[in-house]
Amino acid sequence: MIIGTAGHIDHGKSALVTALTGHAMDRLAEERRRGITIDLNFASLDLGAGLTAGVVDVPGHEDFVRTMVAGASGVDLALLVVAADEGIMPQTLEHLSVLEHLGVPSGIPVLTKCDLVDRDWLDLVTLELTERLAGSPVEFRSPLSVSAKTGEGVEVLRRAIAEVAHGTAPRTSGDLFRLPVDRAFSVAGVGTVVTGTAWSGRTAVGDEVVLLPLGARGRVRSIEMHGRAVERSEPGRRTAVGIAGIARDVVARGSVLVAARGGWEPTAALDVELSLDPGAPRPLVDRTRLRVHLGTAEIIGRVRPRAPIEPGGRGIARLALEVPTVARGGDRFVIRSFSPVGTIGGGVVLDPIPPLRRARWPARLTAAEAGDRLMALVERRPGGVPDSKLSVLLGIPPGQAHTLATAAPGLRQVGELWVAATLLEELGSRALDLLRRFHRENPLERGMPLETLRRSLRAPDPAVEDVMAELVRQGRMRRVEGVVALAGFTPRAAGGDAAVDEVVALLEAAGLTPPSVAELERQTRRGDVAAILRLAAATGRVEAVERDRYYTRAALDRFVAALGERGSQGAIVPSELRQRLGISRKYLIPLLEWADLKGFTSWYDGVRRLRAPRPA
């Protein structure tokens, strides 16, 4: 479990953490000199019964709210610290807003410095704090009074923390590994070390990892949790990962360490649902510039709402980011105004890798149920959703995502894609319509070339293949040698078989000197001669030797016989064969090349012979 502090500057957050853990905070010399926390500090808290929690101490000064947000991300339990002698202050409320927008599940209000006030004042501050937190979405317990100086109430607080920890369900280990980086440094003999709270999944020594959005790849060399070396990390724990292959100078707070496999993808656009605080100074309108705090990253972006979002209101929008980030469906984030800087709201990621053009916005995109959101995400992607992306899009472990998709009545898996069943039905209808039109316009053709149909359908190949296989299985389509046609279709020429016979007769009369397609068109005064010849070729009556010149079977048999006679005597000399057959080079050379292609003859070392094994 991860515990995070929150509260106004100088209300005793660091002193409280020290009293609980025994570890001194404010590790930086600048922090000790100024007497305030300016960066994140970490400690482990032994809760007994083998349970250890990680504690994140955050700065309270308004200049470091962005650092506070980075520390609050991934927190399971918040300690909202309020000094008893001062009560609720501006940063108390801003930090509370951050906790609420990040969806921190539970919290304990802690009144510090209780040794400085009398009981009546303490009761008054306690009542004020209780009333303020009564409407919070964070499940806050009753306030506890503590003095880090005298130790009063520290053990009571520790027991309360332990109760929450024992009641917190462990995060599943079968999820995708993700660790937002909050610190990075170098260690001799180890190399680059990154630290952060493992939001999900596990990694192990030897695993390949990727630092996003940069894309640098490395391998896990070592892992530490709460100061102990381990072979495998656990989700929801403070973790330090030593990495080989990634230089220290490319790592920054806001980077995300993920497993090399898992569908993670950097993006400069997020489709989100935003909520604007009632006290926000102005509505969110198109192209309003914002500071987006997601994980440990702060990114400048512009909001593109579907409609203006008024203070106290909610709405869906696209966030156009100035630099890429890494997100997952369901991630919560905080938004702050660009200038002057202040927390104004938050949101949840609806689509972490949205379609960049002509994106649809189905109503189910904001649904609470993952199954409804899945159908909306597929609807946004008519081309289908890769199975590897389901977990990232939905924000649930891969196994759950796959099971959910399998059970969805409106989805079908084709290859690696999940597509809407309605898409396959639509593709099937379109394929049949395209074939009907093709047959009307090309009645002499055996069918439409397969690649032409694929391009015309404008759909992913797996979906097209699935549709065609189903149509063939249903007996509505046939597919032969790269050509598809409606079942039962028979190619016919205008004029019927007589038209085919007429063209073939002209070729039979010409023998080994047949006219070209263009010449046949002039002779017959028909514009469909090429199609008629392809039809005749499909039945074996003629064959194309050149692209625009066909020969009858009898003529080709005569040529092959002549090849055999001449080749049985030795090398086949074109001039001798030309004289024997009485044809010019215009016809002979294409016929010889056809014979080579068919395997009747072979060309080797400048000589053509009847087909035989080549000499070594």
RODO-707422 format. One record per residue (C-alpha): residue in three letters; x, y, z. Coordinates in steps of 0.001 Angstrom, whole numbers, plus 500000, padded with zeros to 6 digits. Layout:
! RODO-707422
type Ala x X y Y z Z
...
***
This chain:
! RODO-707422
type Met x 500000 y 500000 z 500000
type Ile x 501137 y 503565 z 499244
type Ile x 500433 y 506370 z 501721
type Gly x 500699 y 509993 z 500667
type Thr x 500656 y 513188 z 502671
type Ala x 498745 y 516310 z 501656
type Gly x 498246 y 519691 z 503229
type His x 499310 y 523313 z 503577
type Ile x 502933 y 524378 z 503924
type Asp x 504400 y 524165 z 507442
type His x 501520 y 522103 z 508804
type Gly x 503898 y 519345 z 509879
type Lys x 503683 y 516734 z 507115
type Ser x 507386 y 515848 z 507128
type Ala x 507559 y 515804 z 510929
type Leu x 504547 y 513486 z 510995
type Val x 506177 y 511064 z 508532
type Thr x 509369 y 511086 z 510616
type Ala x 507373 y 510360 z 513784
type Leu x 505598 y 507448 z 512064
type Thr x 508558 y 505885 z 510257
type Gly x 511644 y 507031 z 512121
type His x 513130 y 508278 z 508840
type Ala x 514143 y 511923 z 508487
type Met x 512537 y 513704 z 505557
type Asp x 513841 y 516715 z 503575
type Arg x 516826 y 514895 z 502115
type Leu x 517956 y 517886 z 500013
type Ala x 520323 y 520491 z 501470
type Glu x 518103 y 523226 z 500058
type Glu x 515119 y 521780 z 501931
type Arg x 517017 y 521725 z 505204
type Arg x 518310 y 525262 z 504660
type Arg x 514858 y 526700 z 503869
type Gly x 512986 y 524521 z 506336
type Ile x 510383 y 523434 z 503762
type Thr x 509862 y 520421 z 501534
type Ile x 510445 y 521197 z 497857
type Asp x 510650 y 517696 z 496366
type Leu x 509192 y 514265 z 496977
type Asn x 510576 y 512253 z 499858
type Phe x 509974 y 508611 z 500608
type Ala x 510066 y 506253 z 503568
type Ser x 508794 y 502799 z 504495
type Leu x 506373 y 502233 z 507351
type Asp x 506327 y 498922 z 509222
type Leu x 502701 y 498175 z 510138
type Gly x 503390 y 494809 z 511742
type Ala x 502156 y 491357 z 510765
type Gly x 504613 y 491413 z 507856
type Leu x 502953 y 494419 z 506258
type Thr x 505066 y 497341 z 505038
type Ala x 503670 y 500480 z 503426
type Gly x 505455 y 503075 z 501347
type Val x 505043 y 506711 z 502407
type Val x 505328 y 509636 z 499995
type Asp x 505889 y 513024 z 501619
type Val x 504950 y 515921 z 499348
type Pro x 505684 y 519667 z 499468
type Gly x 502918 y 521964 z 500705
type His x 504058 y 525276 z 499226
type Glu x 501860 y 526572 z 496394
type Asp x 504919 y 526829 z 494139
type Phe x 505324 y 523032 z 494301
type Val x 501771 y 521820 z 493750
type Arg x 502882 y 520127 z 490525
type Thr x 505371 y 518109 z 492604
type Met x 502606 y 517286 z 495074
type Val x 500402 y 515974 z 492249
type Ala x 503236 y 513744 z 491023
type Gly x 503564 y 512308 z 494532
type Ala x 499818 y 511853 z 495031
type Ser x 499401 y 509794 z 491858
type Gly x 499021 y 506133 z 492696
type Val x 498307 y 506736 z 496400
type Asp x 496003 y 504271 z 498196
type Leu x 495606 y 506251 z 501420
type Ala x 495976 y 510004 z 501911
type Leu x 496928 y 511643 z 505190
type Leu x 495336 y 515090 z 504920
type Val x 497416 y 517096 z 507379
type Val x 495973 y 520224 z 509034
type Ala x 497826 y 522132 z 511753
type Ala x 495539 y 522432 z 514785
type Asp x 496709 y 525983 z 515493
type Glu x 495849 y 527245 z 511983
type Gly x 493033 y 525053 z 510651
type Ile x 492088 y 524701 z 506993
type Met x 494270 y 526852 z 504716
type Pro x 494379 y 527535 z 500925
type Gln x 496781 y 524707 z 500110
type Thr x 494732 y 522345 z 502254
type Leu x 491804 y 522883 z 499904
type Glu x 493910 y 522687 z 496747
type His x 495549 y 519452 z 497890
type Leu x 492118 y 518069 z 498804
type Ser x 490911 y 518902 z 495290
type Val x 493894 y 517063 z 493849
type Leu x 493147 y 513967 z 495951
type Glu x 489517 y 514004 z 494846
type His x 490286 y 514400 z 491155
type Leu x 492882 y 511621 z 491313
type Gly x 490297 y 509286 z 492813
type Val x 492294 y 508458 z 495952
type Pro x 490040 y 505848 z 497593
type Ser x 490493 y 506613 z 501297
type Gly x 491991 y 509136 z 503664
type Ile x 492646 y 509988 z 507280
type Pro x 492455 y 513658 z 508353
type Val x 495306 y 514345 z 510768
type Leu x 495329 y 517393 z 513057
type Thr x 498995 y 518019 z 513867
type Lys x 500592 y 520290 z 516490
type Cys x 497752 y 519475 z 518900
type Asp x 500137 y 520240 z 521786
type Leu x 499952 y 523928 z 520822
type Val x 496183 y 524382 z 521331
type Asp x 493647 y 523788 z 524066
type Arg x 490859 y 521234 z 523885
type Asp x 488095 y 523688 z 522946
type Trp x 490062 y 525044 z 519993
type Leu x 490974 y 521515 z 518903
type Asp x 487308 y 520483 z 518999
type Leu x 486374 y 523518 z 516914
type Val x 488985 y 522765 z 514250
type Thr x 488000 y 519089 z 514272
type Leu x 484347 y 520009 z 513676
type Glu x 485249 y 522376 z 510851
type Leu x 487392 y 519737 z 509148
type Thr x 484743 y 517024 z 509576
type Glu x 482063 y 519221 z 508015
type Arg x 484338 y 520164 z 505100
type Leu x 485157 y 516528 z 504305
type Ala x 481602 y 515216 z 504699
type Gly x 480828 y 515676 z 500987
type Ser x 484182 y 514511 z 499650
type Pro x 484282 y 511518 z 497278
type Val x 487387 y 510370 z 499179
type Glu x 486318 y 508042 z 501982
type Phe x 487750 y 509963 z 504920
type Arg x 487790 y 508581 z 508469
type Ser x 487194 y 510707 z 511532
type Pro x 490019 y 513191 z 512191
type Leu x 492842 y 512111 z 514520
type Ser x 494901 y 514477 z 516691
type Val x 498683 y 514055 z 516713
type Ser x 501747 y 515809 z 518060
type Ala x 504962 y 514833 z 516328
type Lys x 506825 y 516693 z 519068
type Thr x 505380 y 514837 z 522077
type Gly x 504341 y 511623 z 520284
type Glu x 500714 y 512039 z 521314
type Gly x 498367 y 510153 z 518983
type Val x 501110 y 508708 z 516772
type Glu x 500394 y 505092 z 517732
type Val x 496655 y 505630 z 517323
type Leu x 497316 y 506925 z 513814
type Arg x 499604 y 503988 z 513078
type Arg x 496853 y 501525 z 514100
type Ala x 494317 y 503387 z 511942
type Ile x 496668 y 503152 z 508982
type Ala x 497148 y 499428 z 509631
type Glu x 493357 y 498909 z 509669
type Val x 493033 y 500572 z 506273
type Ala x 495985 y 498610 z 504910
type His x 494563 y 495260 z 506012
type Gly x 491236 y 496173 z 504420
type Thr x 492765 y 497235 z 501103
type Ala x 492503 y 494600 z 498377
type Pro x 495887 y 493804 z 496817
type Arg x 496382 y 494875 z 493221
type Thr x 496353 y 492040 z 490716
type Ser x 499774 y 490831 z 489648
type Gly x 498504 y 489567 z 486288
type Asp x 498351 y 493057 z 484819
type Leu x 500635 y 495009 z 482496
type Phe x 503688 y 496445 z 484238
type Arg x 503757 y 500240 z 484485
type Leu x 505846 y 502466 z 486736
type Pro x 505628 y 506274 z 486423
type Val x 509125 y 507576 z 487215
type Asp x 509543 y 510192 z 489957
type Arg x 513311 y 509936 z 490464
type Ala x 516325 y 508732 z 488492
type Phe x 520000 y 508453 z 489430
type Ser x 523103 y 506392 z 488715
type Val x 524651 y 503738 z 490958
type Ala x 528118 y 502333 z 490410
type Gly x 527942 y 498735 z 489244
type Val x 524233 y 498983 z 488510
type Gly x 523859 y 501891 z 486089
type Thr x 520665 y 503847 z 485747
type Val x 518144 y 503460 z 488572
type Val x 514563 y 504732 z 488337
type Thr x 512119 y 504852 z 491224
type Gly x 508384 y 505225 z 491486
type Thr x 505187 y 503527 z 492538
type Ala x 504412 y 500468 z 490433
type Trp x 500876 y 501263 z 489298
type Ser x 500234 y 497820 z 487867
type Gly x 501808 y 494505 z 486978
type Arg x 505176 y 493039 z 487823
type Thr x 508640 y 493011 z 486338
type Ala x 511525 y 490674 z 487087
type Val x 515292 y 490723 z 486843
type Gly x 516180 y 490021 z 483214
type Asp x 512929 y 491360 z 481761
type Glu x 513023 y 493728 z 478801
type Val x 511512 y 497145 z 479538
type Val x 510838 y 500341 z 477602
type Leu x 511055 y 503923 z 478809
type Leu x 508172 y 505889 z 477274
type Pro x 507479 y 508210 z 475579
type Leu x 511149 y 508229 z 474523
type Gly x 511079 y 504571 z 473470
type Ala x 514504 y 503662 z 474903
type Arg x 514830 y 499931 z 475579
type Gly x 516735 y 498267 z 478376
type Arg x 516865 y 495205 z 480597
type Val x 516131 y 494970 z 484307
type Arg x 519374 y 494451 z 486180
type Ser x 518135 y 494776 z 489773
type Ile x 514974 y 495520 z 491781
type Glu x 514557 y 496909 z 495291
type Met x 511400 y 497360 z 497342
type His x 511571 y 499109 z 500729
type Gly x 515346 y 498847 z 500672
type Arg x 515426 y 495078 z 500055
type Ala x 516711 y 493433 z 496879
type Val x 514083 y 491221 z 495225
type Glu x 513856 y 489198 z 492030
type Arg x 510374 y 490386 z 491109
type Ser x 508441 y 493582 z 491800
type Glu x 504889 y 493801 z 493131
type Pro x 502155 y 496236 z 492092
type Gly x 501271 y 499051 z 494454
type Arg x 504744 y 499191 z 496023
type Arg x 507513 y 501765 z 496018
type Thr x 510049 y 500234 z 493652
type Ala x 513580 y 501003 z 492475
type Val x 514580 y 499387 z 489182
type Gly x 518185 y 499194 z 487975
type Ile x 518292 y 499171 z 484191
type Ala x 521017 y 498220 z 481749
type Gly x 520896 y 499863 z 478335
type Ile x 519198 y 503177 z 479213
type Ala x 521382 y 506204 z 479946
type Arg x 520651 y 508286 z 483025
type Asp x 520506 y 511550 z 481089
type Val x 517484 y 510447 z 479018
type Val x 515335 y 509704 z 482077
type Ala x 513181 y 512441 z 483592
type Arg x 510298 y 512690 z 486015
type Gly x 507175 y 512015 z 483987
type Ser x 508712 y 509142 z 482020
type Val x 506965 y 505784 z 482333
type Leu x 508729 y 502431 z 482581
type Val x 506664 y 499640 z 481017
type Ala x 507048 y 496046 z 479922
type Ala x 508399 y 495724 z 476380
type Arg x 505265 y 493831 z 475387
type Gly x 501805 y 494959 z 476315
type Gly x 500293 y 497400 z 473858
type Trp x 501605 y 500598 z 475466
type Glu x 501784 y 503476 z 473020
type Pro x 502788 y 507135 z 473455
type Thr x 500187 y 509616 z 472280
type Ala x 499847 y 513373 z 471897
type Ala x 496055 y 513212 z 472159
type Leu x 493733 y 511947 z 474885
type Asp x 489959 y 511721 z 474774
type Val x 488713 y 512436 z 478278
type Glu x 485840 y 513402 z 480534
type Leu x 486613 y 516615 z 482420
type Ser x 485110 y 518060 z 485592
type Leu x 485677 y 521743 z 486303
type Asp x 485745 y 522956 z 489907
type Pro x 482960 y 525354 z 490927
type Gly x 485596 y 527950 z 491805
type Ala x 487288 y 527816 z 488395
type Pro x 487705 y 531390 z 487084
type Arg x 486271 y 530730 z 483594
type Pro x 484689 y 528031 z 481413
type Leu x 486747 y 525618 z 479335
type Val x 486269 y 526574 z 475706
type Asp x 487921 y 525410 z 472500
type Arg x 491734 y 525662 z 472554
type Thr x 491975 y 526737 z 476211
type Arg x 495575 y 526111 z 477273
type Leu x 496019 y 523860 z 480318
type Arg x 498572 y 522065 z 482444
type Val x 497734 y 518367 z 482514
type His x 499122 y 516323 z 485434
type Leu x 498998 y 512613 z 484633
type Gly x 501053 y 510193 z 486679
type Thr x 504290 y 511982 z 487463
type Ala x 504189 y 514042 z 484265
type Glu x 503148 y 517644 z 483736
type Ile x 502246 y 518342 z 480096
type Ile x 501041 y 521514 z 478452
type Gly x 498067 y 521023 z 476193
type Arg x 494946 y 522546 z 474722
type Val x 491435 y 521352 z 475407
type Arg x 488990 y 520715 z 472550
type Pro x 485652 y 520236 z 474337
type Arg x 482594 y 518965 z 472510
type Ala x 480781 y 521885 z 474149
type Pro x 481991 y 524579 z 476575
type Ile x 482386 y 523277 z 480135
type Glu x 481167 y 525704 z 482784
type Pro x 482611 y 525938 z 486332
type Gly x 481099 y 523147 z 488388
type Gly x 480193 y 521234 z 485216
type Arg x 481397 y 518168 z 483336
type Gly x 481981 y 517410 z 479693
type Ile x 483870 y 515291 z 477193
type Ala x 486817 y 516679 z 475283
type Arg x 490025 y 515950 z 473456
type Leu x 493291 y 517031 z 475035
type Ala x 495853 y 517990 z 472389
type Leu x 499225 y 517689 z 474143
type Glu x 502422 y 519501 z 473238
type Val x 504533 y 516413 z 474007
type Pro x 503498 y 512747 z 473942
type Thr x 502573 y 510912 z 477103
type Val x 501515 y 507400 z 478139
type Ala x 498040 y 506736 z 479488
type Arg x 495535 y 503971 z 480014
type Gly x 491759 y 503878 z 480001
type Gly x 490436 y 504944 z 483405
type Asp x 493534 y 506925 z 484399
type Arg x 492698 y 509976 z 486490
type Phe x 494492 y 513278 z 486172
type Val x 494473 y 516873 z 487402
type Ile x 494175 y 519998 z 485257
type Arg x 495591 y 523365 z 486252
type Ser x 495222 y 526700 z 484525
type Phe x 498155 y 527780 z 482385
type Ser x 498509 y 531280 z 483832
type Pro x 498061 y 532210 z 486581
type Val x 498692 y 528646 z 487712
type Gly x 496036 y 527033 z 489861
type Thr x 494185 y 523746 z 490179
type Ile x 490856 y 524041 z 488353
type Gly x 489639 y 520474 z 487921
type Gly x 490449 y 516976 z 486817
type Gly x 489321 y 514188 z 484611
type Val x 489408 y 510563 z 483577
type Val x 490885 y 509077 z 480389
type Leu x 488187 y 507601 z 478158
type Asp x 490383 y 506683 z 475198
type Pro x 494172 y 506709 z 475689
type Ile x 495018 y 506162 z 471995
type Pro x 492138 y 507872 z 470194
type Pro x 491546 y 507915 z 466429
type Leu x 493046 y 511193 z 465267
type Arg x 490547 y 511931 z 462487
type Arg x 486762 y 511749 z 462348
type Ala x 486529 y 510166 z 465784
type Arg x 483051 y 509168 z 466882
type Trp x 481827 y 509952 z 470419
type Pro x 479374 y 507180 z 471366
type Ala x 477383 y 507800 z 474545
type Arg x 478711 y 504531 z 476011
type Leu x 482257 y 505913 z 475996
type Thr x 481643 y 507342 z 479483
type Ala x 479859 y 504234 z 480813
type Ala x 480881 y 502766 z 484152
type Glu x 480754 y 499179 z 482857
type Ala x 483851 y 498016 z 480985
type Gly x 481716 y 496016 z 478551
type Asp x 479807 y 499110 z 477446
type Arg x 483025 y 501076 z 477050
type Leu x 484492 y 498234 z 475010
type Met x 481668 y 498445 z 472480
type Ala x 482099 y 502238 z 472281
type Leu x 485860 y 501883 z 471735
type Val x 485275 y 499370 z 468931
type Glu x 482633 y 501639 z 467413
type Arg x 485267 y 504389 z 467267
type Arg x 487531 y 502019 z 465331
type Pro x 485621 y 500522 z 462394
type Gly x 488810 y 498769 z 461368
type Gly x 488845 y 496801 z 464619
type Val x 490803 y 496794 z 467879
type Pro x 493991 y 494682 z 468168
type Asp x 493775 y 492167 z 470987
type Ser x 497070 y 493505 z 472361
type Lys x 495494 y 496967 z 472850
type Leu x 492383 y 495883 z 474773
type Ser x 493995 y 496051 z 478202
type Val x 495427 y 499536 z 477647
type Leu x 492181 y 500870 z 476194
type Leu x 489973 y 499473 z 478960
type Gly x 492364 y 499863 z 481891
type Ile x 491915 y 496268 z 483084
type Pro x 494289 y 493254 z 483077
type Pro x 494756 y 491492 z 479724
type Gly x 493045 y 488292 z 480839
type Gln x 489939 y 490168 z 481990
type Ala x 489896 y 492242 z 478810
type His x 490084 y 489151 z 476584
type Thr x 487359 y 487380 z 478567
type Leu x 485154 y 490463 z 478344
type Ala x 485611 y 490703 z 474571
type Thr x 484955 y 486983 z 474103
type Ala x 481679 y 487230 z 476015
type Ala x 480494 y 490383 z 474210
type Pro x 477626 y 489341 z 471894
type Gly x 478311 y 492132 z 469423
type Leu x 482011 y 491353 z 468861
type Arg x 483886 y 488896 z 466687
type Gln x 487587 y 488093 z 466698
type Val x 489198 y 487855 z 463268
type Gly x 492902 y 487173 z 463452
type Glu x 494305 y 489570 z 466038
type Leu x 491449 y 492043 z 465641
type Trp x 488194 y 492461 z 467537
type Val x 485547 y 493888 z 465228
type Ala x 481843 y 494592 z 465515
type Ala x 479683 y 491761 z 464178
type Thr x 477692 y 494414 z 462311
type Leu x 480876 y 495360 z 460421
type Leu x 481261 y 491800 z 459147
type Glu x 477605 y 491714 z 458117
type Glu x 478031 y 495024 z 456318
type Leu x 481205 y 493805 z 454591
type Gly x 479427 y 490663 z 453431
type Ser x 476579 y 492675 z 451920
type Arg x 479003 y 495075 z 450259
type Ala x 481067 y 492208 z 448839
type Leu x 477977 y 490628 z 447254
type Asp x 476829 y 493992 z 445879
type Leu x 480261 y 494634 z 444363
type Leu x 480251 y 491215 z 442702
type Arg x 476742 y 491713 z 441289
type Arg x 477773 y 495043 z 439805
type Phe x 481002 y 493561 z 438435
type His x 479128 y 490692 z 436756
type Arg x 476643 y 493146 z 435191
type Glu x 479421 y 495305 z 433815
type Asn x 481767 y 492441 z 432876
type Pro x 479557 y 489477 z 431906
type Leu x 482409 y 487801 z 430050
type Glu x 484804 y 487766 z 433018
type Arg x 485029 y 484671 z 435240
type Gly x 484864 y 486992 z 438245
type Met x 486460 y 489899 z 440034
type Pro x 490182 y 489705 z 440886
type Leu x 490515 y 488989 z 444601
type Glu x 492818 y 491951 z 445213
type Thr x 490356 y 494299 z 443514
type Leu x 487602 y 493143 z 445872
type Arg x 489881 y 493560 z 448892
type Arg x 490773 y 497129 z 447934
type Ser x 487147 y 497977 z 447177
type Leu x 485956 y 496837 z 450615
type Arg x 488446 y 499139 z 452380
type Ala x 488630 y 496990 z 455491
type Pro x 491419 y 495164 z 457358
type Asp x 492581 y 492018 z 455576
type Pro x 491625 y 489683 z 458483
type Ala x 488039 y 490980 z 458366
type Val x 487844 y 490635 z 454582
type Glu x 489232 y 487100 z 454719
type Asp x 486755 y 486137 z 457427
type Val x 483833 y 487527 z 455425
type Met x 484850 y 485816 z 452199
type Ala x 485402 y 482496 z 453963
type Glu x 481923 y 482749 z 455483
type Leu x 480306 y 483590 z 452130
type Val x 482078 y 480635 z 450517
type Arg x 480952 y 478372 z 453375
type Gln x 477371 y 479569 z 452918
type Gly x 477559 y 478772 z 449208
type Arg x 476991 y 482391 z 448157
type Met x 480451 y 482979 z 446647
type Arg x 483149 y 480952 z 444970
type Arg x 486858 y 481692 z 445007
type Val x 489229 y 480090 z 442505
type Glu x 492805 y 481016 z 441578
type Gly x 492667 y 484607 z 442791
type Val x 489239 y 485272 z 441280
type Val x 485941 y 485572 z 443167
type Ala x 482439 y 485328 z 441752
type Leu x 478877 y 484849 z 442886
type Ala x 477963 y 481209 z 443259
type Gly x 476206 y 480009 z 440123
type Phe x 477523 y 482782 z 437912
type Thr x 478434 y 481708 z 434370
type Pro x 480284 y 484167 z 432139
type Arg x 478485 y 484798 z 428840
type Ala x 479272 y 486885 z 425794
type Ala x 476721 y 488986 z 423995
type Gly x 475586 y 486617 z 421267
type Gly x 476257 y 483553 z 423409
type Asp x 478563 y 480691 z 422429
type Ala x 478377 y 481722 z 418802
type Ala x 480358 y 484871 z 419573
type Val x 483101 y 482823 z 421244
type Asp x 483113 y 480339 z 418365
type Glu x 483474 y 483183 z 415866
type Val x 486605 y 484587 z 417540
type Val x 488177 y 481162 z 418099
type Ala x 487538 y 480273 z 414456
type Leu x 489537 y 483307 z 413338
type Leu x 492461 y 482121 z 415493
type Glu x 492169 y 478571 z 414163
type Ala x 492350 y 479858 z 410616
type Ala x 495472 y 481917 z 411425
type Gly x 497348 y 478986 z 412975
type Leu x 500774 y 480101 z 414265
type Thr x 500327 y 483681 z 413020
type Pro x 497233 y 484783 z 414917
type Pro x 495984 y 488376 z 414864
type Ser x 496341 y 490506 z 417974
type Val x 493385 y 491460 z 420152
type Ala x 493174 y 494869 z 418478
type Glu x 493212 y 493266 z 415026
type Leu x 490468 y 490858 z 416049
type Glu x 488355 y 493759 z 417314
type Arg x 488633 y 495413 z 413912
type Gln x 487788 y 492181 z 412128
type Thr x 484760 y 491353 z 414274
type Arg x 483724 y 494952 z 415036
type Arg x 483353 y 493971 z 418697
type Gly x 484769 y 495794 z 421728
type Asp x 484695 y 492761 z 424021
type Val x 487176 y 490533 z 422210
type Ala x 489680 y 490543 z 425088
type Ala x 486986 y 489322 z 427485
type Ile x 485830 y 486680 z 424992
type Leu x 489387 y 485395 z 424681
type Arg x 489786 y 485207 z 428465
type Leu x 486557 y 483251 z 428577
type Ala x 487821 y 480864 z 425889
type Ala x 491138 y 480546 z 427733
type Ala x 489272 y 479574 z 430932
type Thr x 487813 y 476583 z 429069
type Gly x 491177 y 475624 z 427524
type Arg x 490327 y 476451 z 423916
type Val x 492986 y 479147 z 423590
type Glu x 496004 y 480369 z 425527
type Ala x 497719 y 483748 z 425802
type Val x 501341 y 483585 z 424657
type Glu x 501641 y 487358 z 424712
type Arg x 499470 y 489810 z 426608
type Asp x 497498 y 490712 z 423488
type Arg x 497954 y 487588 z 421348
type Tyr x 496237 y 484225 z 421821
type Tyr x 496844 y 480850 z 420117
type Thr x 494508 y 477912 z 419753
type Arg x 495366 y 474616 z 421414
type Ala x 495906 y 472981 z 418018
type Ala x 498403 y 475647 z 416967
type Leu x 500386 y 475318 z 420185
type Asp x 500393 y 471519 z 419911
type Arg x 501852 y 471889 z 416382
type Phe x 504556 y 474191 z 417703
type Val x 505459 y 471843 z 420568
type Ala x 505670 y 468921 z 418146
type Ala x 508057 y 470882 z 415970
type Leu x 510168 y 471715 z 418993
type Gly x 510359 y 468028 z 419864
type Glu x 511406 y 467000 z 416394
type Arg x 514067 y 469691 z 416094
type Gly x 515248 y 469365 z 419669
type Ser x 515734 y 465634 z 419448
type Gln x 518527 y 466355 z 416949
type Gly x 520404 y 468785 z 419213
type Ala x 520251 y 472479 z 419877
type Ile x 517155 y 474382 z 418798
type Val x 518234 y 477042 z 416343
type Pro x 515573 y 479767 z 415854
type Ser x 516365 y 480335 z 412173
type Glu x 515941 y 476636 z 411365
type Leu x 512707 y 476411 z 413323
type Arg x 511388 y 479575 z 411652
type Gln x 511994 y 478108 z 408218
type Arg x 510420 y 474808 z 409227
type Leu x 507237 y 476480 z 410545
type Gly x 507118 y 479275 z 407999
type Ile x 506687 y 482079 z 410545
type Ser x 508574 y 485296 z 411242
type Arg x 510577 y 486249 z 414331
type Lys x 507622 y 488390 z 415408
type Tyr x 505766 y 485164 z 416250
type Leu x 508642 y 482755 z 416864
type Ile x 510473 y 484566 z 419669
type Pro x 507375 y 484916 z 421923
type Leu x 506573 y 481244 z 421260
type Leu x 510092 y 480162 z 422253
type Glu x 509881 y 482235 z 425452
type Trp x 506489 y 480643 z 426143
type Ala x 508087 y 477196 z 425710
type Asp x 510818 y 478138 z 428178
type Leu x 508209 y 479323 z 430668
type Lys x 506169 y 476153 z 430270
type Gly x 509238 y 473992 z 430788
type Phe x 509349 y 472416 z 427326
type Thr x 512766 y 473970 z 426650
type Ser x 515569 y 475541 z 428612
type Trp x 518103 y 478202 z 427769
type Tyr x 521640 y 477592 z 428970
type Asp x 525019 y 478972 z 427942
type Gly x 523547 y 480684 z 424882
type Val x 521839 y 477528 z 423570
type Arg x 518195 y 476409 z 423775
type Arg x 517514 y 472703 z 424097
type Leu x 514680 y 470409 z 424995
type Arg x 514196 y 470382 z 428737
type Ala x 516869 y 468274 z 430448
type Pro x 519016 y 468533 z 433601
type Arg x 521697 y 471158 z 433227
type Pro x 525322 y 469958 z 433263
type Ala x 527224 y 470573 z 436467
***
